[in-house]
Amino acid sequence: MRAPLIALAALLASGMAMALPFKAQRARLAILDLALDDAASIIEGDDSPEVALERGRLGLYLGDCDAAQRALERPDLHDDDELAALTAVAKGCARATAGTIELRDETRGVMVRFQDDEDRALFPMIVEVAARARDMLARELGVRLPDPVRIDLVRDQFSLAAHTGLPEKAAQTTGTVAVAKWGRVIMISPRASAHGYPWQDTLAHELTHLVISQATRDRAPLWLQEGVAKRQEIRWRNVTPFDGVPSHDSVAWDGIQRGIALPLTGLGRSIAMLPSPEQATVAFAEVASFIAYWVQQNGEAALPKLLEAIRDMPADGDVSQALEKVSGATLATWDDRWRGHLGALAPALPASVTIGFDPPQAREVARRARLGELLLGRGHHHGAAIELSRAHAALPSDATVRCLFADALRGRGDEVDAAGLVDDPQAIVFPTGRWWSLHDFFTGREALPHARMHAVGHAPYVPSVACHELPWGEYPHEPVARALCEAALRLPPAW
Amino acid sequence: MQHRLGTIERLATLWHDETRPATRWACIAAAAAGVVGAALLGRAGAPWSRAAALFALVLGLAPVVIRMMVARRRARDPRAVMRATLLRTEPELGRAALRAMALTEETTADPARGSSELARLHFARVLGRASLPTLSARAARAAWALVVASLAVAAGIFAAVVRDPFRVVEGVDVLAARDGVAPVPVPWLEGVRMSVEPPAYLHLDRRSLRPFFPTSLHVGTTLTVRGVPRHDGRQLVLTDGRDEVAFADDGGGSAVARWAVAGDATLFVAARFGEVLVPEPERLEIHAIVDHAPVVRLDGAPSERRLLDHPRVPVHWEAFDDHGIREVALVLRSGDREVRRPLSTPQGSAVADRGGIELRADDAFLDQSYLPVEVTVEALDDDPVSGPKWGRSDTLILLPPQIGEREAMRFRALRRARDHLTDLLADRLTAVVSDPTAHVTAELAAQDEVDALFVEVLDASWGGLRLRGRLAALVRGQLEQLARALKEAQRLPSPRAQEARVAATENALLAIDSGLGALGTIDTRATALKLADAAMEAAAVITRGADPAERERADRLLFAHLDVLAAGGGFMTELGTLGRDLGELVENGVRRIERPFAAGDRYHARLAAEDLAARLRRPDPSFGSAGGSGHGGVESGGMAQPGEGEPSEAAEQMAGLEDALEQLRQEHAAQLDEVDQALRDALPAEDRQALQERLRDTARRVREAVEDLPQQASDPASARAAAAEARSQAEAMADALEKGNLGRAIEQGQRAMSSLDQAERRGREAPAGSSEHEVGQAAAQAGGALAELMREGQGALEEMRDRASKGARGALEKAAQRERALAERARELGDASAKSEAPLPREMLDRLEDAAQKMDEAARELGQGEGARAQSKQQEAQRLLEMSQPERDGDGGKSRRDGDGKDFARDADVPPEARDKRAEDFRRRVTEGLGKHAPPHLREAIRRYTEGLLR
């Protein structure tokens, strides 16, 4: 009877002795797996400096930046670059999250922290997109994000930088609007930009990053991260005529031809840190085009297998080997094949699209558009129509000019011509939120599917978009839409 | 029993009769000794001495008490009589008598013990055997002993008292003291004299006082009391019952004490015995005359004024003091900030001072204040006794504009004008012209209305803030373009002219719209930096509020700061695109502070305030990309869209032109200095030496000529003010002469002459005999002397230049080439401006052209070696260049508060190796900075002034 007990005690003792030195490592792996509760259990009750770094990291993943800061500012921690970086982020995050509000949808497992409480009107829509994107990603990549999905909607790039450690200058240079970091999506509110931006697809894009990080324990290279995220960002919703226009292939090929395309493995730490938005656009197109080609060649099921292979590769392993294991060829081989494929296709950019420079008529269009805007602002619809018709004639594919022109025509009672400006998706390249909104308003049942959702998905705070193009003082009946309309109307008017 | 008792009584009477007189005297002596001893001991005035005195008194009275007790006992107890008498003289017989008396008592009590009569008889017989002579002799001896003792005591008493019998009286008085004061006053001094010496700052003479007659004395006065002590060896003091000063021997047989008057008092002389004072009967009532704090009257106070409505606040004060004013200061307080500025330092103990200044809305303190500012004038008296005291005026409360309020008003006004220009464009775009001439006439009227609106904006002031600088130049230039197009249409009405008018209107609208956008951005950035300070102060008061003692005030301040932030954010939203963005952000920031604060979470409230401050210190758009499209680029799901182009580059072009003009101005100024230096270097050393001595002498005479003129004045429209200005200018002329800068000396001299002329004219208009009239006369006199010295200086200048020109021919030829190149650049700039979207107003372009012509002329003179004439042309060209520049807007461009300002707060020393460079950099920055932001016609003067300051 005594012998088995002694053996068990010895086993426990040896088990504990083994476990102690690896607590930090185990906690770190749990954090990377987004098993945050497990990570918390591992380090619970251990106040040693060894696990303090992981406690700080866990705080950041949980969005509890105060706790992270407390954990990391211990004087007995070994001062190194990682600690310094984490501490800086924890401090910035604690400052940026002070006084914010947090909403949680327990049913769908989404938690959103709003730096600007006026953004609460977006909460139902954010939850909807996050839930659908999570389901899609679980289906297509084989890994499901655990509850809750944490999203921080910040007010500006300043706070985005504070949350993530991304230099603000880099964010400004490349126009970064969101970053997936610390197991959370940190995204700028669409109210930060006068024109809004496609925040719904952005959210799906960033959630994809989280899934890839979770699936690979953060071992996926940048080209894979961005390529897959680019592929998945629109797959949570129905396809629109504007998806893939201009095609990633054509943009990538244009970049390669002009010598501004970077090698897949030479994108640096982040596309957000590339020196110009033009290079960032080309880089995105490259990786998206490459992944599309690779998936096309290997089938959709290959993607989750690749992620798994990357996760399981040895510590000194190479992604190229994982690629070879899943698809039978190395990265260099696939790169060659993809470039050959592009060369054979030689896809051309649409005539109205330029990358990195303005079309020659841009100046004239801008002048006329601004004059039209000013005249519209003063109620001179006839005068505005004259100016905007010239702008429209100079650049017919410009959705912004079309919308202004439509307003001018509506103002002078010419509804039919106004509708004609926004009814044809083929006439434009880059739809704006307003275009979607007017398209939905004028074409009614014949409108593209989910046009209203796309309108709000681009520019939720443009009053006419948020208020469904209703006359001043009228609100949409649906409560979520009405709340958004009211929030948009509370914004100061444009000058 | 009667018989027996009678016998005992006889025995007692016999003894008593013999000893009573001696016993009485002994008792009297003992009592007297006790009293005297007690008085002498009690005179020490200490607790122990009172106890000792009591003991002595008790001791002295003890014999009397004992005697009484003994007598009483003997009357009660026959045995006591026998013990004191018979038992001492005949002990055997005494004992037998006691036994017989005991037997008598026993038989009386118990007849069974025997016959009481026989016992009494036995007792009587025993007593009868006593020898009366023996008893008498014994009593006589006892009496004698007492007499001797009494005499000895009496002698002792006599010895103690005879030396100073008054001491016994003092002792008794001291012993009877209550609360440290003896009940019976005693005159201690005779021939008392009193005198007073007022404090020196009052400049009053020393005087005598009638002793003990009530008087009023200034606080700080020294009262001297002198008198001859009636009793030697007493510790005399002068006291008000609380404080006291000791009398000291003055060496002449008198005692003297000095009392400094600090307040109302009743003084008396007293002798101090330990803790007890024995006062004199007479007292001196003093009423202290207090030195009051100055009284300051501030015109218009108390009241409240909005700085927006009153951008210039006159501050006129009058200060009065009962004795003298040392300093008058203007004190501004806002929140926790306070600044104290000297207004006046009256000399010679002036008891009144008055003056006036003007507080402007752009004053540094007011400009940085967003909480109400309390303005007071405070005067400091010269009271060295109780310390200088500040007297404060009533408070004038200035309500500064909210942060961004003035900017929002300016923006609104210009936007309104822009909107009217938009209306004009709409009319022109949609006009159907049937009668071109009539149409042009109608358009002229419409354009005049728009012009009038813009002129109104250009002339307006919003709490001291005006539309100036490049934007004003841009607006003027555009209005000229519009006017020119209309003029062309008037000259030749045609459809093409109509199109040209529309195009000109479109250009003007876009240019002004572009300028408005630039103005909004600049104002937003400046406003954001101010709001950042407010947010930081909010964070600081939140921290301070953690201390319960500070909480109430800190929380009140916090709410004030939050109000400022909320209002500032609101105004910001009106300032164009960036303002709308940041203003909204500020409003959210305020909510982020309020939310945790309301929940009692100061930590996060402070963090939120710090976050807002940090954000506002970087007043960039919330979202930006180098592409400038304003659309999401990276991570946005779509590709970055091409930039939309700028509708107008007018604002940027105007800024570029302004910079180019500024560069040209600086280069030409440097060219001027080089020519000057070349001419100086060309002068032989001995000539230079002689000239320098001559100039130094002239400088001395210039200073002498104006030394009688006033140095300052409060009324800027007075002869005094003009004369003071002339003096300052003449002194600047003297400085320039000493430095060998004849050109500047002449220029300053001319200004001084002009000011003197003005002072003389104002003086003539003033009533004869008034100080203004006198100043005018002094100015006339100085003017004559200065004119003569100017002529001398001018002669020296020309002589020097003529001589120098000959020696500097080579350098002048090179300078000529550079001058021609600069002239060419000036013309190119003019052409570029005329062709740009933001042409300068015609007037400025003309000046630029004139400047180019003067440079050409200067180049010709330089080429011919005519240095003096060339310099004159160069100076004209320089002045024209400066006048052709848009006046810099003080609120535009880089804020003077760029950065976090911490560098300026540090009071660290400059490391020696860096000192020279830092000093040089500092000089350069100050010189350039002041020169840049000054109005063109003052730039040169300010530069010289600055150089003088920094030299």
Interface residues (C-beta under 8 A of the other chain):
Chain A: A94 R95 A96 A98 G99 T100 I101 Q115 D116 D117 E118 R155 D156 Q157 F158 S159 A162 E168 Q172 T173 T174 G175 T176 V177 A178 V179 I188 R191 A192 S193 A194 H195 Y197 P198 W199 Q200 D201 T202 A204 H205 E206 E233 I234 P246 V251 I271 A272 S276 P277 E278 A280 T281 F284 A285 V353 T354 I355 F357 D358 P359 A362 R363 V365 A366 R367 A369 R370 L371 L374 L375 G377 R378 H380 H382 G383 A384 I386 E387 T400 F430 L491 P492 A494 W495
Chain B: R415 R418 D419 T422 D423 L425 A426 L429 T430 E506 L509 L510 D513 G520 T573 E574 L575 G576 T577 R580 D581 G583 E584 L585 N588 R591 R592 I593 E594 R595 P596 H604 A605 R606 L607 A608 E610 D611 A614 R615 R618 D620 P621 S622 F623 G624 S625 A626 G627 S629 G630 H631 G632 G633 V634 E635 S636 G637 G638 M639 A640 Q641 P642 G643 E644 G645 E646 P647 S648
